[in-house]
Amino acid sequence: MLIDTRSLPKDERTYLELGALYEKQGYALYKMKKFEEYSLYLDNRNFLGSESVLTFQGFGGKLMALKPDVTLSIVKNARVPEKGCLKLYYRESVYRTERGGTDFKEINQMGLECIGALTEEDVRGICALAAESLSVIDEDFIFAVSHMGYLSALLDECGVADEKNRRAVIECLRARNAHDLPAVAGEGADTDTLARVIGTDTDFSSALAVVISLAKGEGTRAAAEELVALYESFASTPYRGRIRLDLSIVNDVDYYNGMIFQGYVSRVPKMILSGGRYDGLLSRIGREQGAMGFALNLGELNAFYPVKREERI
């Protein structure tokens, strides 16, 4: 018997539609354990973006954590083939504080991870899946892209070598704060170039022209070529007007080394999707493989997309 999904709450409808989409693209459902050792999250707290983790004493004296993240568990436990990629998707609840918040929340997530010998086609495919995931929720969406490989290489080329200075400049980029660049970039740094990045418009074509013009070294040129290929891959899709290039989107440079992105839909007043390429996480645990994925926070969809009376009938 077929089910009319229009009568379902928005979150349940979205889970079903995204699950079908991901399985069609070769992703298998992954079910994680409720608990991992706290050390897994302590050692990778910068990847989480928060040091707040709910913990408890397990049998045998080990300090356990109520899952604040799914990606770390997948990376730790999944068996990745020597050739090709392991493709998994999940629907899980995680428990953590939101950025800027102090109270723990149960956050209903759905997402996917692709781990292994990633190709450029895989990277573009994951970006396309992220955009399509947003379109499943609402046709009125924005998919904003950045590139940590480009930004990291640009810091090298601009003479920002000290780790403390690099992190301070990254925070200036996040805040679009060009004023403080001379004070935090370090002596001799090319802050004029960095200020141009901060002042870049998010229209993909305009921003891409700036990215290309500032690419002087091998690292920045390679990343710029990746962004060009991504933009061209969206040109023939219904989403070509929904993609933005926003270099104020930044993540931890120790973990993220390539394309990163965020997603927004019209009715929800905050970011609903985030993801990117995180080879650095695998490198930290001794695995020289590629990894990329994204997560959607879907727990509040029903509040912004209530089911209409006629859809319940």
C-alpha positions in Angstrom: 0.0 0.0 0.0 1.4 3.4 -1.0 1.5 6.1 1.6 0.5 9.7 0.7 3.5 11.5 2.3 1.7 14.9 2.0 -0.2 14.0 5.2 2.9 13.3 7.2 4.7 15.9 9.4 7.4 17.8 7.5 10.3 16.1 9.3 9.0 12.5 8.6 8.2 13.3 5.0 11.7 14.8 4.6 13.4 11.7 6.2 11.6 9.4 3.8 12.3 11.5 0.7 16.0 12.0 1.6 16.5 8.3 2.4 15.1 7.3 -1.0 17.4 9.9 -2.6 20.5 8.8 -0.9 19.9 5.1 -1.5 19.4 5.8 -5.2 22.9 7.3 -5.2 24.4 4.2 -3.6 24.4 5.2 0.1 23.6 2.6 2.7 21.9 3.3 6.0 24.2 3.4 9.0 23.0 2.9 12.6 25.5 4.1 15.2 25.9 3.1 18.9 24.4 5.5 21.4 27.6 5.8 23.3 31.3 6.2 22.5 34.2 6.7 24.9 34.6 10.4 25.8 38.2 10.4 24.7 37.0 10.2 21.1 35.3 13.6 21.4 37.9 15.1 23.7 40.7 14.4 21.2 38.7 16.0 18.4 36.8 18.8 20.2 37.9 21.3 17.6 36.1 19.2 14.9 33.0 19.3 17.0 33.2 23.1 17.4 32.3 22.7 21.1 33.8 21.2 24.3 30.4 20.6 25.8 29.7 16.9 25.9 27.3 15.0 28.2 29.3 12.2 29.9 28.7 9.4 32.4 30.7 6.7 34.1 30.3 3.4 32.3 30.8 -0.1 33.6 34.5 -0.8 34.1 35.2 2.8 35.0 35.4 4.2 31.4 34.1 7.7 30.9 31.4 7.5 28.2 29.7 10.2 26.1 26.1 10.6 24.9 26.7 11.1 21.2 27.3 14.7 20.3 28.3 13.8 16.7 27.8 11.1 14.2 30.7 11.6 11.8 33.4 10.8 14.4 31.7 7.5 15.2 31.5 6.6 11.5 35.1 7.4 10.9 36.2 5.4 14.0 34.1 2.3 13.3 33.4 2.0 9.5 35.4 -0.4 7.4 36.5 1.5 4.3 37.5 -0.4 1.1 41.0 -0.1 -0.3 39.6 1.0 -3.6 36.5 3.2 -4.1 34.5 4.8 -1.3 32.3 3.7 1.5 29.0 5.6 1.2 26.7 5.8 4.3 23.8 7.9 5.4 22.2 8.1 8.8 19.2 9.4 10.8 20.2 10.0 14.4 19.7 12.2 17.4 22.8 14.0 18.8 23.1 15.8 22.1 25.0 19.0 22.3 24.9 22.8 22.7 24.3 24.9 19.6 26.8 27.6 18.7 26.6 30.4 21.2 24.2 28.4 23.5 24.6 27.0 26.9 21.8 24.4 27.2 22.1 20.9 25.8 19.6 20.0 23.1 18.5 16.8 21.3 19.1 17.6 17.7 17.5 15.3 15.0 20.0 14.9 12.2 20.1 13.3 8.8 23.3 13.2 6.8 25.8 11.2 4.8 29.5 10.4 4.7 31.7 9.3 1.8 35.0 7.9 2.9 37.9 6.5 0.8 39.5 7.3 -2.5 37.5 10.4 -3.3 37.6 11.7 -6.8 36.8 15.2 -8.0 33.6 13.8 -9.4 32.7 12.4 -5.9 33.2 15.9 -4.4 31.0 17.6 -7.0 28.4 14.8 -6.5 28.3 15.3 -2.8 27.8 19.1 -3.3 25.0 18.4 -5.8 23.4 16.0 -3.3 23.6 18.6 -0.6 21.8 21.1 -2.8 19.2 18.6 -3.8 18.6 17.8 -0.1 17.8 21.4 0.5 15.4 21.5 -2.5 13.5 18.5 -1.0 12.8 20.7 2.1 12.0 23.9 0.2 12.6 25.0 -3.4 13.5 28.4 -2.1 17.0 27.7 -0.7 20.6 29.0 -0.7 23.6 26.7 -1.0 26.8 28.6 0.1 30.2 27.2 -0.7 33.8 28.0 0.5 37.1 26.2 0.3 39.4 25.7 3.2 42.2 24.5 0.9 42.1 27.8 -0.9 42.1 29.9 2.3 44.9 27.9 4.0 47.1 28.2 0.9 46.2 31.9 0.6 47.4 32.4 4.2 50.7 30.8 3.2 51.0 33.0 0.2 50.2 36.1 2.2 52.9 35.4 4.8 50.7 34.4 7.7 52.8 31.6 9.2 52.4 31.6 12.9 49.6 29.3 14.1 48.1 31.8 16.4 48.1 34.5 13.7 46.5 32.1 11.2 43.6 31.3 13.6 43.1 35.0 14.3 42.9 35.8 10.6 40.5 32.9 10.1 38.2 34.5 12.7 38.5 37.8 10.9 37.4 36.1 7.7 34.5 34.5 9.6 33.4 37.8 10.9 34.1 39.7 7.7 36.3 42.0 9.8 39.0 43.6 7.7 39.7 46.3 10.2 41.6 44.0 12.7 43.6 42.2 10.0 46.8 44.3 10.4 46.8 43.7 14.1 46.4 40.0 14.0 48.0 38.8 10.7 51.6 39.3 11.9 54.5 41.5 10.7 55.0 41.5 6.9 51.7 39.8 6.1 49.9 40.9 2.9 46.7 42.1 4.6 45.5 44.0 1.4 45.0 40.7 -0.3 43.2 39.2 2.7 41.0 42.3 2.9 40.0 41.7 -0.7 38.8 38.2 0.3 36.7 39.7 3.1 35.2 42.3 0.9 34.2 39.8 -1.8 30.5 39.6 -2.9 28.8 36.2 -2.6 27.5 36.1 -6.1 29.4 33.0 -7.4 30.5 34.5 -10.7 31.8 37.7 -9.1 33.4 36.0 -6.1 35.0 33.4 -8.4 36.7 36.1 -10.5 38.3 37.5 -7.3 39.4 34.0 -6.1 41.0 33.4 -9.5 42.8 36.8 -9.6 44.3 36.2 -6.1 45.5 32.7 -6.8 49.2 33.0 -7.3 50.6 29.8 -6.0 50.0 26.1 -6.7 47.7 25.5 -3.8 45.3 28.5 -4.4 45.3 27.8 -8.2 44.3 24.1 -7.6 41.5 25.1 -5.3 40.3 27.8 -7.6 40.1 25.2 -10.4 38.0 23.0 -8.2 35.6 25.9 -7.6 35.4 26.6 -11.3 34.6 23.0 -12.0 31.9 23.0 -9.3 30.3 26.2 -10.7 30.3 24.7 -14.2 28.7 21.5 -12.9 25.8 23.5 -11.5 25.3 25.5 -14.7 23.0 22.9 -16.3 21.0 22.1 -13.1 17.8 23.7 -11.7 20.0 24.9 -8.8 22.3 27.2 -10.7 20.7 30.3 -9.3 20.9 29.0 -5.7 24.6 28.5 -5.3 26.8 31.2 -3.7 30.6 31.5 -3.1 31.1 32.8 0.5 34.7 32.8 1.8 33.5 33.9 5.2 32.4 30.3 5.7 35.4 28.8 7.5 36.0 25.6 9.6 39.0 24.3 11.5 42.0 24.1 9.2 43.4 21.1 11.1 40.4 19.0 9.9 39.0 20.6 6.8 41.1 20.8 3.7 38.7 21.3 0.7 35.3 22.3 -0.2 33.0 23.3 2.7 29.4 24.6 2.6 26.3 25.6 4.4 22.6 25.5 3.4 19.6 27.6 4.3 15.9 27.4 3.4 13.5 30.3 3.3 11.3 29.6 6.3 13.9 28.5 8.8 15.8 31.5 10.3 19.1 29.7 10.8 21.5 27.3 9.0 20.0 23.9 8.4 22.8 22.1 6.5 26.6 22.1 6.9 29.4 19.9 5.6 32.6 19.6 3.6 35.7 17.7 3.0 37.6 16.7 6.2 40.6 14.6 5.2 42.4 16.1 8.2 40.3 14.1 10.6 41.3 10.8 9.0 44.9 11.9 9.0 44.8 12.5 12.7 43.8 8.9 13.3 46.5 7.6 11.0 44.4 6.9 7.8 45.5 8.5 4.6 42.1 8.6 2.9 39.6 11.2 1.8 36.4 12.0 3.5 33.5 14.3 2.9 29.9 14.6 4.0 27.2 16.8 5.4 24.4 16.9 8.0 21.0 18.4 8.1 19.3 19.5 11.3 15.6 18.6 10.8 14.2 18.6 14.3 12.5 22.0 14.0 11.0 21.6 10.5 7.5 21.0 11.8 7.3 24.4 13.5 8.1 26.2 10.2 6.4 23.9 7.8 3.1 22.8 9.5 0.9 20.3 7.6 -2.1 22.0 6.0 -5.5 20.8 7.0 -6.3 19.7 3.4 -3.1 17.6 3.4 -4.3 15.7 6.4 -7.5 14.5 4.8 
